[in-house]
């Protein structure tokens, strides 16, 4: 545990930021998994709604700095390929 006041504050702030990032990353993974399950079920309407939600959450993750923009582009591209195969 740090002794200096500013170092103590940084520990508290980094802990809060870590929890926020972990929650956002978990929500992102959940939306992508919902999209994958919608694709495997074969329901076009459900898959389309899940695709839009997943792309939105990936874009938000990039904006928040949780994902790199190239990683997001790769994820969105692979989801688009899966959507096109379903259609």
PDB file of N, CA, C and O in Angstrom:
ATOM      1  N   UNK A   1       0.839  -1.185   0.000  1.00  0.00           N
ATOM      2  CA  UNK A   1       0.000   0.000   0.000  1.00  0.00           C
ATOM      3  C   UNK A   1       0.881   1.245   0.000  1.00  0.00           C
ATOM      4  O   UNK A   1       1.851   1.324   0.754  1.00  0.00           O
ATOM      5  N   UNK A   2       0.541   2.220  -0.850  1.00  0.00           N
ATOM      6  CA  UNK A   2       1.371   3.425  -0.934  1.00  0.00           C
ATOM      7  C   UNK A   2       1.218   4.317   0.298  1.00  0.00           C
ATOM      8  O   UNK A   2       0.198   4.287   0.987  1.00  0.00           O
ATOM      9  N   UNK A   3       2.247   5.103   0.553  1.00  0.00           N
ATOM     10  CA  UNK A   3       2.233   6.031   1.681  1.00  0.00           C
ATOM     11  C   UNK A   3       1.895   7.455   1.251  1.00  0.00           C
ATOM     12  O   UNK A   3       1.333   8.220   2.035  1.00  0.00           O
ATOM     13  N   UNK A   4       2.228   7.812   0.024  1.00  0.00           N
ATOM     14  CA  UNK A   4       2.002   9.168  -0.453  1.00  0.00           C
ATOM     15  C   UNK A   4       0.535   9.338  -0.841  1.00  0.00           C
ATOM     16  O   UNK A   4      -0.075   8.438  -1.420  1.00  0.00           O
ATOM     17  N   UNK A   5      -0.019  10.500  -0.515  1.00  0.00           N
ATOM     18  CA  UNK A   5      -1.435  10.748  -0.716  1.00  0.00           C
ATOM     19  C   UNK A   5      -1.848  10.607  -2.183  1.00  0.00           C
ATOM     20  O   UNK A   5      -2.884  10.009  -2.475  1.00  0.00           O
ATOM     21  N   UNK A   6      -1.059  11.145  -3.098  1.00  0.00           N
ATOM     22  CA  UNK A   6      -1.412  11.073  -4.521  1.00  0.00           C
ATOM     23  C   UNK A   6      -1.361   9.629  -5.020  1.00  0.00           C
ATOM     24  O   UNK A   6      -2.153   9.235  -5.876  1.00  0.00           O
ATOM     25  N   UNK A   7      -0.431   8.848  -4.486  1.00  0.00           N
ATOM     26  CA  UNK A   7      -0.338   7.435  -4.886  1.00  0.00           C
ATOM     27  C   UNK A   7      -1.539   6.658  -4.364  1.00  0.00           C
ATOM     28  O   UNK A   7      -2.046   5.769  -5.048  1.00  0.00           O
ATOM     29  N   UNK A   8      -2.000   6.984  -3.156  1.00  0.00           N
ATOM     30  CA  UNK A   8      -3.203   6.333  -2.621  1.00  0.00           C
ATOM     31  C   UNK A   8      -4.410   6.639  -3.502  1.00  0.00           C
ATOM     32  O   UNK A   8      -5.227   5.766  -3.795  1.00  0.00           O
ATOM     33  N   UNK A   9      -4.500   7.906  -3.919  1.00  0.00           N
ATOM     34  CA  UNK A   9      -5.606   8.311  -4.772  1.00  0.00           C
ATOM     35  C   UNK A   9      -5.547   7.579  -6.113  1.00  0.00           C
ATOM     36  O   UNK A   9      -6.580   7.144  -6.622  1.00  0.00           O
ATOM     37  N   UNK A  10      -4.361   7.438  -6.686  1.00  0.00           N
ATOM     38  CA  UNK A  10      -4.219   6.739  -7.952  1.00  0.00           C
ATOM     39  C   UNK A  10      -4.650   5.284  -7.834  1.00  0.00           C
ATOM     40  O   UNK A  10      -5.227   4.733  -8.772  1.00  0.00           O
ATOM     41  N   UNK A  11      -4.376   4.652  -6.686  1.00  0.00           N
ATOM     42  CA  UNK A  11      -4.800   3.267  -6.477  1.00  0.00           C
ATOM     43  C   UNK A  11      -6.317   3.173  -6.520  1.00  0.00           C
ATOM     44  O   UNK A  11      -6.873   2.271  -7.145  1.00  0.00           O
ATOM     45  N   UNK A  12      -6.987   4.116  -5.849  1.00  0.00           N
ATOM     46  CA  UNK A  12      -8.453   4.101  -5.825  1.00  0.00           C
ATOM     47  C   UNK A  12      -9.023   4.370  -7.226  1.00  0.00           C
ATOM     48  O   UNK A  12      -9.972   3.714  -7.654  1.00  0.00           O
ATOM     49  N   UNK A  13      -8.440   5.327  -7.921  1.00  0.00           N
ATOM     50  CA  UNK A  13      -8.936   5.675  -9.256  1.00  0.00           C
ATOM     51  C   UNK A  13      -8.709   4.532 -10.230  1.00  0.00           C
ATOM     52  O   UNK A  13      -9.592   4.213 -11.027  1.00  0.00           O
ATOM     53  N   UNK A  14      -7.537   3.914 -10.176  1.00  0.00           N
ATOM     54  CA  UNK A  14      -7.256   2.823 -11.115  1.00  0.00           C
ATOM     55  C   UNK A  14      -8.159   1.618 -10.843  1.00  0.00           C
ATOM     56  O   UNK A  14      -8.539   0.900 -11.769  1.00  0.00           O
ATOM     57  N   UNK A  15      -8.495   1.404  -9.589  1.00  0.00           N
ATOM     58  CA  UNK A  15      -9.412   0.307  -9.254  1.00  0.00           C
ATOM     59  C   UNK A  15     -10.797   0.568  -9.852  1.00  0.00           C
ATOM     60  O   UNK A  15     -11.413  -0.329 -10.430  1.00  0.00           O
ATOM     61  N   UNK A  16     -11.277   1.800  -9.707  1.00  0.00           N
ATOM     62  CA  UNK A  16     -12.589   2.151 -10.251  1.00  0.00           C
ATOM     63  C   UNK A  16     -12.590   2.040 -11.777  1.00  0.00           C
ATOM     64  O   UNK A  16     -13.544   1.527 -12.363  1.00  0.00           O
ATOM     65  N   UNK A  17     -11.532   2.515 -12.411  1.00  0.00           N
ATOM     66  CA  UNK A  17     -11.439   2.436 -13.874  1.00  0.00           C
ATOM     67  C   UNK A  17     -11.364   0.991 -14.341  1.00  0.00           C
ATOM     68  O   UNK A  17     -11.946   0.630 -15.364  1.00  0.00           O
ATOM     69  N   UNK A  18     -10.644   0.163 -13.587  1.00  0.00           N
ATOM     70  CA  UNK A  18     -10.516  -1.252 -13.922  1.00  0.00           C
ATOM     71  C   UNK A  18     -11.886  -1.920 -13.883  1.00  0.00           C
ATOM     72  O   UNK A  18     -12.222  -2.689 -14.784  1.00  0.00           O
ATOM     73  N   UNK A  19     -12.682  -1.637 -12.849  1.00  0.00           N
ATOM     74  CA  UNK A  19     -14.011  -2.230 -12.738  1.00  0.00           C
ATOM     75  C   UNK A  19     -14.924  -1.755 -13.857  1.00  0.00           C
ATOM     76  O   UNK A  19     -15.716  -2.530 -14.392  1.00  0.00           O
ATOM     77  N   UNK A  20     -14.811  -0.476 -14.210  1.00  0.00           N
ATOM     78  CA  UNK A  20     -15.636   0.072 -15.290  1.00  0.00           C
ATOM     79  C   UNK A  20     -15.279  -0.591 -16.615  1.00  0.00           C
ATOM     80  O   UNK A  20     -16.169  -0.955 -17.385  1.00  0.00           O
ATOM     81  N   UNK A  21     -13.989  -0.749 -16.887  1.00  0.00           N
ATOM     82  CA  UNK A  21     -13.551  -1.393 -18.124  1.00  0.00           C
ATOM     83  C   UNK A  21     -13.979  -2.857 -18.167  1.00  0.00           C
ATOM     84  O   UNK A  21     -14.391  -3.367 -19.209  1.00  0.00           O
ATOM     85  N   UNK A  22     -13.875  -3.527 -17.011  1.00  0.00           N
ATOM     86  CA  UNK A  22     -14.259  -4.935 -16.954  1.00  0.00           C
ATOM     87  C   UNK A  22     -15.748  -5.107 -17.245  1.00  0.00           C
ATOM     88  O   UNK A  22     -16.140  -6.032 -17.956  1.00  0.00           O
ATOM     89  N   UNK A  23     -16.574  -4.219 -16.697  1.00  0.00           N
ATOM     90  CA  UNK A  23     -18.018  -4.290 -16.935  1.00  0.00           C
ATOM     91  C   UNK A  23     -18.345  -4.027 -18.400  1.00  0.00           C
ATOM     92  O   UNK A  23     -19.185  -4.710 -18.986  1.00  0.00           O
ATOM     93  N   UNK A  24     -17.683  -3.040 -18.985  1.00  0.00           N
ATOM     94  CA  UNK A  24     -17.936  -2.713 -20.389  1.00  0.00           C
ATOM     95  C   UNK A  24     -17.493  -3.851 -21.304  1.00  0.00           C
ATOM     96  O   UNK A  24     -18.177  -4.167 -22.278  1.00  0.00           O
ATOM     97  N   UNK A  25     -16.357  -4.466 -20.996  1.00  0.00           N
ATOM     98  CA  UNK A  25     -15.860  -5.574 -21.804  1.00  0.00           C
ATOM     99  C   UNK A  25     -16.794  -6.784 -21.682  1.00  0.00           C
ATOM    100  O   UNK A  25     -17.031  -7.490 -22.662  1.00  0.00           O
ATOM    101  N   UNK A  26     -17.315  -7.015 -20.495  1.00  0.00           N
ATOM    102  CA  UNK A  26     -18.247  -8.110 -20.281  1.00  0.00           C
ATOM    103  C   UNK A  26     -19.541  -7.885 -21.065  1.00  0.00           C
ATOM    104  O   UNK A  26     -20.076  -8.817 -21.666  1.00  0.00           O
ATOM    105  N   UNK A  27     -20.043  -6.643 -21.058  1.00  0.00           N
ATOM    106  CA  UNK A  27     -21.254  -6.328 -21.813  1.00  0.00           C
ATOM    107  C   UNK A  27     -21.027  -6.514 -23.311  1.00  0.00           C
ATOM    108  O   UNK A  27     -21.910  -6.988 -24.026  1.00  0.00           O
ATOM    109  N   UNK A  28     -19.843  -6.138 -23.777  1.00  0.00           N
ATOM    110  CA  UNK A  28     -19.496  -6.320 -25.180  1.00  0.00           C
ATOM    111  C   UNK A  28     -19.513  -7.798 -25.548  1.00  0.00           C
ATOM    112  O   UNK A  28     -20.103  -8.187 -26.556  1.00  0.00           O
ATOM    113  N   UNK A  29     -18.867  -8.614 -24.729  1.00  0.00           N
ATOM    114  CA  UNK A  29     -18.827 -10.053 -24.993  1.00  0.00           C
ATOM    115  C   UNK A  29     -20.221 -10.656 -24.992  1.00  0.00           C
ATOM    116  O   UNK A  29     -20.511 -11.554 -25.782  1.00  0.00           O
ATOM    117  N   UNK A  30     -21.093 -10.164 -24.103  1.00  0.00           N
ATOM    118  CA  UNK A  30     -22.451 -10.676 -24.024  1.00  0.00           C
ATOM    119  C   UNK A  30     -23.216 -10.395 -25.305  1.00  0.00           C
ATOM    120  O   UNK A  30     -23.905 -11.275 -25.821  1.00  0.00           O
ATOM    121  N   UNK A  31     -23.102  -9.172 -25.827  1.00  0.00           N
ATOM    122  CA  UNK A  31     -23.829  -8.843 -27.057  1.00  0.00           C
ATOM    123  C   UNK A  31     -23.309  -9.652 -28.243  1.00  0.00           C
ATOM    124  O   UNK A  31     -24.088 -10.055 -29.107  1.00  0.00           O
ATOM    125  N   UNK A  32     -22.008  -9.891 -28.287  1.00  0.00           N
ATOM    126  CA  UNK A  32     -21.445 -10.686 -29.386  1.00  0.00           C
ATOM    127  C   UNK A  32     -21.910 -12.140 -29.262  1.00  0.00           C
ATOM    128  O   UNK A  32     -22.204 -12.787 -30.267  1.00  0.00           O
ATOM    129  N   UNK A  33     -21.975 -12.647 -28.040  1.00  0.00           N
ATOM    130  CA  UNK A  33     -22.452 -14.024 -27.844  1.00  0.00           C
ATOM    131  C   UNK A  33     -23.923 -14.146 -28.214  1.00  0.00           C
ATOM    132  O   UNK A  33     -24.329 -15.167 -28.770  1.00  0.00           O
ATOM    133  N   UNK A  34     -24.739 -13.125 -27.918  1.00  0.00           N
ATOM    134  CA  UNK A  34     -26.148 -13.143 -28.303  1.00  0.00           C
ATOM    135  C   UNK A  34     -26.280 -13.175 -29.818  1.00  0.00           C
ATOM    136  O   UNK A  34     -27.156 -13.851 -30.358  1.00  0.00           O
ATOM    137  N   UNK A  35     -25.401 -12.439 -30.505  1.00  0.00           N
ATOM    138  CA  UNK A  35     -25.412 -12.464 -31.966  1.00  0.00           C
ATOM    139  C   UNK A  35     -25.067 -13.856 -32.475  1.00  0.00           C
ATOM    140  O   UNK A  35     -25.722 -14.368 -33.383  1.00  0.00           O
ATOM    141  N   UNK A  36     -24.040 -14.471 -31.893  1.00  0.00           N
ATOM    142  CA  UNK A  36     -23.640 -15.818 -32.329  1.00  0.00           C
ATOM    143  C   UNK A  36     -24.758 -16.827 -32.109  1.00  0.00           C
ATOM    144  O   UNK A  36     -24.993 -17.690 -32.954  1.00  0.00           O
ATOM    145  N   UNK A  37     -25.452 -16.721 -30.969  1.00  0.00           N
ATOM    146  CA  UNK A  37     -26.540 -17.667 -30.708  1.00  0.00           C
ATOM    147  C   UNK A  37     -27.713 -17.418 -31.652  1.00  0.00           C
ATOM    148  O   UNK A  37     -28.404 -18.358 -32.044  1.00  0.00           O
ATOM    149  N   UNK A  38     -27.941 -16.158 -32.018  1.00  0.00           N
ATOM    150  CA  UNK A  38     -29.008 -15.855 -32.975  1.00  0.00           C
ATOM    151  C   UNK A  38     -28.665 -16.411 -34.352  1.00  0.00           C
ATOM    152  O   UNK A  38     -29.547 -16.877 -35.072  1.00  0.00           O
ATOM    153  N   UNK A  39     -27.404 -16.365 -34.713  1.00  0.00           N
ATOM    154  CA  UNK A  39     -26.969 -16.923 -36.004  1.00  0.00           C
ATOM    155  C   UNK A  39     -27.164 -18.436 -36.014  1.00  0.00           C
ATOM    156  O   UNK A  39     -27.661 -18.993 -36.993  1.00  0.00           O
ATOM    157  N   UNK A  40     -26.771 -19.105 -34.921  1.00  0.00           N
ATOM    158  CA  UNK A  40     -26.900 -20.561 -34.884  1.00  0.00           C
ATOM    159  C   UNK A  40     -28.365 -20.997 -34.848  1.00  0.00           C
ATOM    160  O   UNK A  40     -28.695 -22.086 -35.317  1.00  0.00           O
ATOM    161  N   UNK A  41     -29.252 -20.152 -34.291  1.00  0.00           N
ATOM    162  CA  UNK A  41     -30.666 -20.513 -34.274  1.00  0.00           C
ATOM    163  C   UNK A  41     -31.274 -20.412 -35.668  1.00  0.00           C
ATOM    164  O   UNK A  41     -32.242 -21.105 -35.980  1.00  0.00           O
ATOM    165  N   UNK A  42     -30.703 -19.544 -36.510  1.00  0.00           N
ATOM    166  CA  UNK A  42     -31.179 -19.433 -37.880  1.00  0.00           C
ATOM    167  C   UNK A  42     -32.297 -18.432 -38.069  1.00  0.00           C
ATOM    168  O   UNK A  42     -32.827 -18.307 -39.174  1.00  0.00           O
ATOM    169  N   UNK A  43     -32.672 -17.711 -37.018  1.00  0.00           N
ATOM    170  CA  UNK A  43     -33.743 -16.724 -37.097  1.00  0.00           C
ATOM    171  C   UNK A  43     -33.198 -15.426 -37.687  1.00  0.00           C
ATOM    172  O   UNK A  43     -32.376 -14.753 -37.066  1.00  0.00           O
ATOM    173  N   UNK A  44     -33.659 -15.079 -38.888  1.00  0.00           N
ATOM    174  CA  UNK A  44     -33.120 -13.918 -39.603  1.00  0.00           C
ATOM    175  C   UNK A  44     -33.416 -12.603 -38.883  1.00  0.00           C
ATOM    176  O   UNK A  44     -32.532 -11.755 -38.757  1.00  0.00           O
ATOM    177  N   UNK A  45     -34.651 -12.425 -38.409  1.00  0.00           N
ATOM    178  CA  UNK A  45     -35.018 -11.167 -37.751  1.00  0.00           C
ATOM    179  C   UNK A  45     -34.262 -10.982 -36.444  1.00  0.00           C
ATOM    180  O   UNK A  45     -33.771  -9.892 -36.149  1.00  0.00           O
ATOM    181  N   UNK A  46     -34.171 -12.045 -35.671  1.00  0.00           N
ATOM    182  CA  UNK A  46     -33.450 -11.987 -34.397  1.00  0.00           C
ATOM    183  C   UNK A  46     -31.967 -11.730 -34.642  1.00  0.00           C
ATOM    184  O   UNK A  46     -31.338 -10.955 -33.922  1.00  0.00           O
ATOM    185  N   UNK A  47     -31.418 -12.372 -35.647  1.00  0.00           N
ATOM    186  CA  UNK A  47     -30.002 -12.188 -35.973  1.00  0.00           C
ATOM    187  C   UNK A  47     -29.731 -10.768 -36.442  1.00  0.00           C
ATOM    188  O   UNK A  47     -28.690 -10.197 -36.115  1.00  0.00           O
ATOM    189  N   UNK A  48     -30.652 -10.192 -37.201  1.00  0.00           N
ATOM    190  CA  UNK A  48     -30.470  -8.825 -37.683  1.00  0.00           C
ATOM    191  C   UNK A  48     -30.466  -7.833 -36.524  1.00  0.00           C
ATOM    192  O   UNK A  48     -29.641  -6.920 -36.489  1.00  0.00           O
ATOM    193  N   UNK A  49     -31.377  -8.007 -35.587  1.00  0.00           N
ATOM    194  CA  UNK A  49     -31.420  -7.117 -34.421  1.00  0.00           C
ATOM    195  C   UNK A  49     -30.166  -7.295 -33.556  1.00  0.00           C
ATOM    196  O   UNK A  49     -29.603  -6.323 -33.055  1.00  0.00           O
ATOM    197  N   UNK A  50     -29.744  -8.541 -33.391  1.00  0.00           N
ATOM    198  CA  UNK A  50     -28.549  -8.814 -32.587  1.00  0.00           C
ATOM    199  C   UNK A  50     -27.302  -8.276 -33.276  1.00  0.00           C
ATOM    200  O   UNK A  50     -26.373  -7.825 -32.606  1.00  0.00           O
ATOM    201  N   UNK A  51     -27.270  -8.318 -34.606  1.00  0.00           N
ATOM    202  CA  UNK A  51     -26.133  -7.783 -35.358  1.00  0.00           C
ATOM    203  C   UNK A  51     -26.008  -6.280 -35.143  1.00  0.00           C
ATOM    204  O   UNK A  51     -24.913  -5.768 -34.910  1.00  0.00           O
ATOM    205  N   UNK A  52     -27.129  -5.581 -35.222  1.00  0.00           N
ATOM    206  CA  UNK A  52     -27.108  -4.135 -35.016  1.00  0.00           C
ATOM    207  C   UNK A  52     -26.649  -3.790 -33.605  1.00  0.00           C
ATOM    208  O   UNK A  52     -25.865  -2.861 -33.412  1.00  0.00           O
ATOM    209  N   UNK A  53     -27.136  -4.535 -32.624  1.00  0.00           N
ATOM    210  CA  UNK A  53     -26.739  -4.285 -31.234  1.00  0.00           C
ATOM    211  C   UNK A  53     -25.260  -4.575 -31.018  1.00  0.00           C
ATOM    212  O   UNK A  53     -24.574  -3.839 -30.309  1.00  0.00           O
ATOM    213  N   UNK A  54     -24.772  -5.649 -31.629  1.00  0.00           N
ATOM    214  CA  UNK A  54     -23.367  -6.027 -31.466  1.00  0.00           C
ATOM    215  C   UNK A  54     -22.441  -5.007 -32.117  1.00  0.00           C
ATOM    216  O   UNK A  54     -21.414  -4.651 -31.541  1.00  0.00           O
ATOM    217  N   UNK A  55     -22.787  -4.539 -33.294  1.00  0.00           N
ATOM    218  CA  UNK A  55     -21.966  -3.536 -33.977  1.00  0.00           C
ATOM    219  C   UNK A  55     -21.947  -2.243 -33.170  1.00  0.00           C
ATOM    220  O   UNK A  55     -20.911  -1.588 -33.051  1.00  0.00           O
ATOM    221  N   UNK A  56     -23.090  -1.889 -32.624  1.00  0.00           N
ATOM    222  CA  UNK A  56     -23.180  -0.677 -31.804  1.00  0.00           C
ATOM    223  C   UNK A  56     -22.291  -0.792 -30.572  1.00  0.00           C
ATOM    224  O   UNK A  56     -21.580   0.151 -30.224  1.00  0.00           O
ATOM    225  N   UNK A  57     -22.329  -1.936 -29.918  1.00  0.00           N
ATOM    226  CA  UNK A  57     -21.518  -2.104 -28.713  1.00  0.00           C
ATOM    227  C   UNK A  57     -20.022  -2.166 -29.037  1.00  0.00           C
ATOM    228  O   UNK A  57     -19.200  -1.708 -28.243  1.00  0.00           O
ATOM    229  N   UNK A  58     -19.669  -2.722 -30.187  1.00  0.00           N
ATOM    230  CA  UNK A  58     -18.258  -2.740 -30.604  1.00  0.00           C
ATOM    231  C   UNK A  58     -17.778  -1.313 -30.853  1.00  0.00           C
ATOM    232  O   UNK A  58     -16.677  -0.943 -30.444  1.00  0.00           O
ATOM    233  N   UNK A  59     -18.602  -0.519 -31.522  1.00  0.00           N
ATOM    234  CA  UNK A  59     -18.231   0.874 -31.782  1.00  0.00           C
ATOM    235  C   UNK A  59     -18.085   1.671 -30.484  1.00  0.00           C
ATOM    236  O   UNK A  59     -17.187   2.502 -30.355  1.00  0.00           O
ATOM    237  N   UNK A  60     -18.977   1.409 -29.525  1.00  0.00           N
ATOM    238  CA  UNK A  60     -18.873   2.087 -28.234  1.00  0.00           C
ATOM    239  C   UNK A  60     -17.598   1.683 -27.505  1.00  0.00           C
ATOM    240  O   UNK A  60     -16.971   2.506 -26.838  1.00  0.00           O
ATOM    241  N   UNK A  61     -17.218   0.424 -27.632  1.00  0.00           N
ATOM    242  CA  UNK A  61     -15.999  -0.045 -26.981  1.00  0.00           C
ATOM    243  C   UNK A  61     -14.769   0.639 -27.557  1.00  0.00           C
ATOM    244  O   UNK A  61     -13.816   0.926 -26.832  1.00  0.00           O
ATOM    245  N   UNK A  62     -14.790   0.899 -28.856  1.00  0.00           N
ATOM    246  CA  UNK A  62     -13.672   1.615 -29.476  1.00  0.00           C
ATOM    247  C   UNK A  62     -13.628   3.038 -28.957  1.00  0.00           C
ATOM    248  O   UNK A  62     -12.558   3.561 -28.644  1.00  0.00           O
ATOM    249  N   UNK A  63     -14.780   3.658 -28.867  1.00  0.00           N
ATOM    250  CA  UNK A  63     -14.852   5.039 -28.401  1.00  0.00           C
ATOM    251  C   UNK A  63     -14.356   5.166 -26.966  1.00  0.00           C
ATOM    252  O   UNK A  63     -13.724   6.161 -26.609  1.00  0.00           O
ATOM    253  N   UNK A  64     -14.644   4.157 -26.142  1.00  0.00           N
ATOM    254  CA  UNK A  64     -14.214   4.175 -24.746  1.00  0.00           C
ATOM    255  C   UNK A  64     -12.767   3.739 -24.564  1.00  0.00           C
ATOM    256  O   UNK A  64     -12.210   3.860 -23.473  1.00  0.00           O
ATOM    257  N   UNK A  65     -12.159   3.232 -25.629  1.00  0.00           N
ATOM    258  CA  UNK A  65     -10.774   2.808 -25.547  1.00  0.00           C
ATOM    259  C   UNK A  65     -10.594   1.386 -25.056  1.00  0.00           C
ATOM    260  O   UNK A  65      -9.498   1.007 -24.644  1.00  0.00           O
ATOM    261  N   UNK A  66     -11.644   0.603 -25.094  1.00  0.00           N
ATOM    262  CA  UNK A  66     -11.580  -0.783 -24.624  1.00  0.00           C
ATOM    263  C   UNK A  66     -11.054  -1.697 -25.723  1.00  0.00           C
ATOM    264  O   UNK A  66     -10.335  -2.658 -25.449  1.00  0.00           O
ATOM    265  N   UNK A  67     -11.417  -1.391 -26.971  1.00  0.00           N
ATOM    266  CA  UNK A  67     -10.935  -2.153 -28.118  1.00  0.00           C
ATOM    267  C   UNK A  67     -10.148  -1.237 -29.038  1.00  0.00           C
ATOM    268  O   UNK A  67     -10.422  -0.040 -29.125  1.00  0.00           O
ATOM    269  N   UNK A  68      -9.169  -1.810 -29.723  1.00  0.00           N
ATOM    270  CA  UNK A  68      -8.445  -1.094 -30.768  1.00  0.00           C
ATOM    271  C   UNK A  68      -9.337  -1.034 -32.000  1.00  0.00           C
ATOM    272  O   UNK A  68     -10.141  -1.939 -32.229  1.00  0.00           O
ATOM    273  N   UNK A  69      -9.205   0.010 -32.786  1.00  0.00           N
ATOM    274  CA  UNK A  69     -10.093   0.178 -33.941  1.00  0.00           C
ATOM    275  C   UNK A  69      -9.948  -0.942 -34.958  1.00  0.00           C
ATOM    276  O   UNK A  69     -10.930  -1.315 -35.599  1.00  0.00           O
ATOM    277  N   UNK A  70      -8.740  -1.493 -35.124  1.00  0.00           N
ATOM    278  CA  UNK A  70      -8.562  -2.591 -36.071  1.00  0.00           C
ATOM    279  C   UNK A  70      -9.203  -3.877 -35.557  1.00  0.00           C
ATOM    280  O   UNK A  70      -9.736  -4.661 -36.342  1.00  0.00           O
ATOM    281  N   UNK A  71      -9.155  -4.098 -34.244  1.00  0.00           N
ATOM    282  CA  UNK A  71      -9.825  -5.251 -33.650  1.00  0.00           C
ATOM    283  C   UNK A  71     -11.328  -5.147 -33.862  1.00  0.00           C
ATOM    284  O   UNK A  71     -11.992  -6.132 -34.187  1.00  0.00           O
ATOM    285  N   UNK A  72     -11.853  -3.947 -33.674  1.00  0.00           N
ATOM    286  CA  UNK A  72     -13.290  -3.734 -33.867  1.00  0.00           C
ATOM    287  C   UNK A  72     -13.679  -3.970 -35.322  1.00  0.00           C
ATOM    288  O   UNK A  72     -14.714  -4.572 -35.603  1.00  0.00           O
ATOM    289  N   UNK A  73     -12.850  -3.496 -36.239  1.00  0.00           N
ATOM    290  CA  UNK A  73     -13.139  -3.692 -37.651  1.00  0.00           C
ATOM    291  C   UNK A  73     -13.141  -5.175 -37.998  1.00  0.00           C
ATOM    292  O   UNK A  73     -13.983  -5.635 -38.768  1.00  0.00           O
ATOM    293  N   UNK A  74     -12.196  -5.922 -37.427  1.00  0.00           N
ATOM    294  CA  UNK A  74     -12.133  -7.362 -37.677  1.00  0.00           C
ATOM    295  C   UNK A  74     -13.371  -8.057 -37.136  1.00  0.00           C
ATOM    296  O   UNK A  74     -13.941  -8.920 -37.804  1.00  0.00           O
ATOM    297  N   UNK A  75     -13.795  -7.687 -35.919  1.00  0.00           N
ATOM    298  CA  UNK A  75     -14.986  -8.303 -35.321  1.00  0.00           C
ATOM    299  C   UNK A  75     -16.230  -7.998 -36.148  1.00  0.00           C
ATOM    300  O   UNK A  75     -17.036  -8.888 -36.417  1.00  0.00           O
ATOM    301  N   UNK A  76     -16.382  -6.741 -36.548  1.00  0.00           N
ATOM    302  CA  UNK A  76     -17.557  -6.350 -37.333  1.00  0.00           C
ATOM    303  C   UNK A  76     -17.559  -7.045 -38.685  1.00  0.00           C
ATOM    304  O   UNK A  76     -18.613  -7.447 -39.178  1.00  0.00           O
ATOM    305  N   UNK A  77     -16.386  -7.189 -39.287  1.00  0.00           N
ATOM    306  CA  UNK A  77     -16.296  -7.860 -40.576  1.00  0.00           C
ATOM    307  C   UNK A  77     -16.699  -9.326 -40.471  1.00  0.00           C
ATOM    308  O   UNK A  77     -17.434  -9.841 -41.313  1.00  0.00           O
ATOM    309  N   UNK A  78     -16.210  -9.986 -39.433  1.00  0.00           N
ATOM    310  CA  UNK A  78     -16.550 -11.415 -39.286  1.00  0.00           C
ATOM    311  C   UNK A  78     -18.030 -11.591 -38.979  1.00  0.00           C
ATOM    312  O   UNK A  78     -18.645 -12.564 -39.416  1.00  0.00           O
ATOM    313  N   UNK A  79     -18.606 -10.649 -38.226  1.00  0.00           N
ATOM    314  CA  UNK A  79     -20.057 -10.730 -37.968  1.00  0.00           C
ATOM    315  C   UNK A  79     -20.842 -10.486 -39.246  1.00  0.00           C
ATOM    316  O   UNK A  79     -21.867 -11.129 -39.470  1.00  0.00           O
ATOM    317  N   UNK A  80     -20.378  -9.562 -40.092  1.00  0.00           N
ATOM    318  CA  UNK A  80     -21.057  -9.286 -41.359  1.00  0.00           C
ATOM    319  C   UNK A  80     -21.009 -10.506 -42.279  1.00  0.00           C
ATOM    320  O   UNK A  80     -21.980 -10.808 -42.973  1.00  0.00           O
ATOM    321  N   UNK A  81     -19.881 -11.196 -42.279  1.00  0.00           N
ATOM    322  CA  UNK A  81     -19.767 -12.410 -43.091  1.00  0.00           C
ATOM    323  C   UNK A  81     -20.765 -13.455 -42.617  1.00  0.00           C
ATOM    324  O   UNK A  81     -21.418 -14.106 -43.433  1.00  0.00           O
ATOM    325  N   UNK A  82     -20.887 -13.619 -41.308  1.00  0.00           N
ATOM    326  CA  UNK A  82     -21.860 -14.582 -40.770  1.00  0.00           C
ATOM    327  C   UNK A  82     -23.297 -14.187 -41.141  1.00  0.00           C
ATOM    328  O   UNK A  82     -24.117 -15.043 -41.472  1.00  0.00           O
ATOM    329  N   UNK A  83     -23.590 -12.875 -41.082  1.00  0.00           N
ATOM    330  CA  UNK A  83     -24.934 -12.404 -41.451  1.00  0.00           C
ATOM    331  C   UNK A  83     -25.214 -12.694 -42.915  1.00  0.00           C
ATOM    332  O   UNK A  83     -26.312 -13.128 -43.265  1.00  0.00           O
ATOM    333  N   UNK A  84     -24.228 -12.457 -43.773  1.00  0.00           N
ATOM    334  CA  UNK A  84     -24.434 -12.684 -45.212  1.00  0.00           C
ATOM    335  C   UNK A  84     -24.600 -14.159 -45.535  1.00  0.00           C
ATOM    336  O   UNK A  84     -25.335 -14.511 -46.457  1.00  0.00           O
ATOM    337  N   UNK A  85     -23.924 -15.031 -44.784  1.00  0.00           N
ATOM    338  CA  UNK A  85     -24.092 -16.470 -44.994  1.00  0.00           C
ATOM    339  C   UNK A  85     -25.503 -16.915 -44.594  1.00  0.00           C
ATOM    340  O   UNK A  85     -26.074 -17.819 -45.204  1.00  0.00           O
ATOM    341  N   UNK A  86     -26.060 -16.262 -43.553  1.00  0.00           N
ATOM    342  CA  UNK A  86     -27.403 -16.609 -43.096  1.00  0.00           C
ATOM    343  C   UNK A  86     -28.431 -16.214 -44.147  1.00  0.00           C
ATOM    344  O   UNK A  86     -29.413 -16.926 -44.356  1.00  0.00           O
ATOM    345  N   UNK A  87     -28.208 -15.078 -44.811  1.00  0.00           N
ATOM    346  CA  UNK A  87     -29.164 -14.584 -45.822  1.00  0.00           C
ATOM    347  C   UNK A  87     -29.038 -15.398 -47.083  1.00  0.00           C
ATOM    348  O   UNK A  87     -29.752 -15.146 -48.054  1.00  0.00           O
TER     349      UNK A  87
END
